Amino acid sequence: MGNKIKKIAVMTSGGDSPGMNSAIRSVVRTCAYYRTECVGIYRGYQGMIEGDFITMTARSVNNIIHKGGTILKSARSKEFMTPEGRKKAYEHLKEHKIDGLVVIGGDGSFTGGVVFNNEYNFPVIGIPGTIDNDIYGTSHTLGYDTALNTAMEAIDKIRDTASSHNRLFFVEVMGRDAGFIALNAGVGAGAEEILIPEEDLGLERMLESLKKSKRSGKSSSIVVVAEGDKSGKNVYQLAEYVEENMPEYDVRVSVLGHMQRGGSPTCFDRVLASRMGVKAVELLIDGKSNLMVGLQNDKITTTDLDNAIKGQCDIDMELLRVSDIMTT
């Protein structure tokens, strides 16, 4: 491996997701393994602009692999969107003799990294961290598996109440533009209907499905709704619509919200974060830049950051088919 890269910075940006701490730990320890200095940047690009840096050693990341959130904090930075802001950030990196950057975040963070790389030819590698799983070039983003399990466990608990009281529950899960959590958690928890942004199933079809469930003897039902469902109605309006058309149902709404973004990462997310962190540091040491590390067919792969941002993430049509059969 080359030795041009002597100091690497790591930061978390955008929203937090479980597994980010595991990834920070992996980056820091891989740097230590290759005798490369490592610096943590607090609060993402905003911290880079303000020079909020901390030297990190292998011991700095003890006991964080199991923690949700991010020890380096996260923030949105409007200032980094301006050339002046990026200039300040670059000057701080140079002042601290930093040669490469690992950005753990989503497409907004990667967009910032690409622009920064284009302007200053500064080596950037991305690690995808978002619970929505909506980044091209990886089958799993960090935090997605944990959020999925959190959602599924919550739906299981709601079902206990639904069946005890013969109720219909609408459960809203996160995923503004992507239905990955809703579809997988819905299938995993045995939901009667799943509404996702990628597919407009229509309100009539949902009513028909619920009526069919009722006729077949089901006294309670769970409908999982992604935040960005295509019906154009929010979860409360959906519940109202069903109450008007099926007064025999006692309808309730449960919005899972930010609990899906927190909590201890699953084993899958911890292992994935560890693998991605190693690869990110090795790419920088090898003189590579403008790439995102990802997981494809259980192998760690790389994708151009540009493609990761612009590429289209497709929902698994086979799983949609399975979902249809399961709700029979």
N, C-alpha and C positions, 0 to 999 in steps of 0.2 A: 504494500500500500504506500501511496505517496506521502510526503510529509509536509506539504505546503500548508495544510490546515493545522494550526497549532491551538486554536481556541474556538469552541463552538458555543453558540447561545441557544437556549431553548425557551419557548414561551407557549402559553395557551391563550387562545383568542376566541372571540364570539361567545356562544353559549357554553356552559360547562357540560360535561358528560362523564358518567362513571367510567373509569379506566384511564382518565387523563393523568392521574397521579402515578399509575403503573407505568405509563409511557414516559413521564418525566424521569422516574427512577431508572428506566431502561436506558434512556439517552445519557443520563449522568454516569451510570455505571459502565456503559460501553465506552464513553470518553475516558474514564479512569483506566479501563482495560487497555486502551490504545495509547495511554499516556498523553492524552489530549486534554487541555484545560476546558472546563465547562462553566458557563455563566447562566444563571436563571434570570429571565426578564419578568418582573412583576407587571400585571395588568396589561398584557398584550402589547399592541402597537403604541398605546398611550404611554405605557411605561418605557418603551424604547425611545419615544420622543423626549421623555423627562429624565432619561438616564437612570431609571429605577432598577439597577442591576445588583445581583448578588452572586458571589463565587460559590460554586457547588462542588462538593466532593462526594465520593462514594458513601460517606457517612451522613451527608446532608439528607439523604433520601431513605434513611432507616424507617421502618414501620409506616410506610405510606401506601404500600401496594394494595392494601385492603380498603383504603379510604375513598369515598366518593368526592365529587367536586374537584378542585385543583388548588394545591398549595401555592401556586404562582398567581392565583387570582386571574380574573378575566374581565375585560372591559371593551366596550365598543369605542372606536376612536374616529371622530369626525375629522380631527386635525390631520390624521394620517392620509386622509383622502385628498389633501392639498399638497402640491409640490414643496411648499415651505415646511410642512410637517414632516414629510419624508426626508427632506434635507437634514433637519434636526436629528431625526432618527439615525440617519447614515453617519452623521458626525459623532454621535455617541458611540456607535458600534466601532468606528475607527479609533476613537479616543481610548476605548477599552481593548483595542487590538483584537477584535473579534473577526474571524475569517469566514464563518458560515453560520447559518441559522436553521433551526428545526422549528417549524410552525405546527402546533397541534390545534386543529380547529376544523371549520367547515368551509364552504365555498367562498364566503365573504373574506375570511382570513387568507385563503389561497389566492383570491383575486388581488389582495393587497401585496402578497408575496411576489406574484408575477409582475405587477407594476413596478415594485421595488427592484426586482432583479433586472427588468428591462432598463430602468433608469441608471442603476449604479453597478450593473453586472455583479451583484452580490449573491453568492451561492445560497439558495433556499431549497429545503426539502420539506414536503408536507406530510403530516400524519393525520388521517381523517378521524376527527373526534366529533360526533354528533349522534344523538339518539335516533334521528329520523332515517338514517341509512340511505340518504338521498344523494350520495356522491358517486359519480361514475368511476369505474376502475377498481372497485373493491366490492366483494359480496357482502362484507360486514364493515361498518364503521365502528369505532370505539364507543361503547356505551349502548349500542343498539340491543345487544343480547340481554344486558342487564335491564334495560327499560322494558323489553318484551316480557321478561320474567316477572317484573314488578306489576305490569299491567295484567298479566295472566293470573297472578295470585290474587290481585284485587278483584278481578271479575269472578274468580272462584268464590271469594268471600261474599260478594254481592249476590251470587246465585243462591247461597244458603238462605239469605233473607228473602229473595224473590220467591223461592219455592215454598218457604214457610207461610208467606202471605198471599200466594197466588198473584204475584205482581209482574208487571212488565217493566223492565229496567232498560233505559237508554244509558249506555256507558260511553262517555266521550274520552278518547285517548289522544295523545299528541300526534302530530304529523300534518302540518298545514298543507303541504303540497304533495305529500307522499303517504300512501296508505300501508306501508310495510308493517308498522306496529299493529294497526287495526286488523289487517288481514291475518297476520300470523298469530297474534294474541287471540283473535276471534276464533280461529280454527282450533288453536290449542285449548281454549276454554269452552269450546262447544257452543258458541253463540248461535242463536237462531237466524240472525241476519247481520251482515257486515256492510257498512256503507263507507266507501273510500273515494278520494278525489279522482282517481284514475278511471273510475267506472261509474256512469250515471245509471244506477239501477232503477231509479224512478220511484216515486212515492206509492204509485198504484201497486207496483210489484211487491213493495215492502208490506203493504196492507194485505195483499193476496197471500203472501207467505205467512203472515201472522194469523190470518183467518184459517189457513190450512193447518197450522200448528194447533190452533184452538180446536178445530174439528177432529184432529187426530188424538185429542185427549190431553194436550199439554195445557197445564193450568198456569204456568209461569214461563216467561221468555226473557232472553237477553239480546239486545241489539247493540252491537259495538259500532260506534261512529268515529271516524277520523275527523279532527278539527275542520279540515278543509273539504268536507264531503260536497260532492257536486250538486246535490239537490238544491243548494242555494239557501237552505234553511239551517239555522243553528240548532243545537240539540234540544233546546227548550221548545222551539217552534215545531220540531219533529214530534216531540212528545204531545204537544197540544193537538197537532193534526191527527194523531192516532186516537187521542181521547175523544175528539169530535166524531171520528168515524167508527170507533170501536168502544163505546161507552162501557162495555162489559169488563174492560181492562182497568185495573188500578195502576196508573202509570207513574213511574218515578224516574228522576234523572240523577246520574252521578258523574261528575266531571273529575277525572283523576288528576289532571293538572301537573304541577311541577314535582309531585312525588315521583313521577316517572324519570326525572332527571337526576334524582339523588340516590343515595344508598350505596352499599358496598358492592363493587363490581363482581360479576360472576367469574368463575374460574376461566371460562372462555375468553372474556374481555381482558382478564389479567395476562393470560398467555399471549393473546393477540397483541396487546400493548407491548409486551416484552419483546416479541419478535419484530414488531414494526420499529421500535426504538433502536434496536441493534442495526437493522437495515438502514435506517435514516442516517445514523452516524457513519456507517461504513461507506455509504454513497458519497457523503461530503468528503471523507478522507480520500476517496478514490477520484476526487475532482469532479464529481457529477453535481448537477444543479437543475432547478426548475422541474423536479419530479415529485410525484406523490407515491408513497409506498401503500400497497393495498394487499388484499387477500383474494386470490382466485384459485379455485380448485384446491384449497388448503395449502397453496404455495404463496410465499410472499413475493409480490411482483411490483413493477413500477409502471406508472402512467405519467405522461407529460402533464404538468399542473394545468396547462391550458385546457387539455382534454377533460381532465377531472372536473373542471368548472363548467365546461360547455356541454359535456356528454350527457346523453339522456339515460336516466335510470329507469329501467322497465320493471313493472310489477310482474311477478311470476304468474303467467296465465294458467299454468297447470294447477297452481294453488287456488286460484279463483274457481277452477272447475271442481277441485276437491271440496272447496267450501260450499258450492252449490249442491253437491251430492250429499254432503254431511248435514245440510239443513233440511233434507227431505223429511 
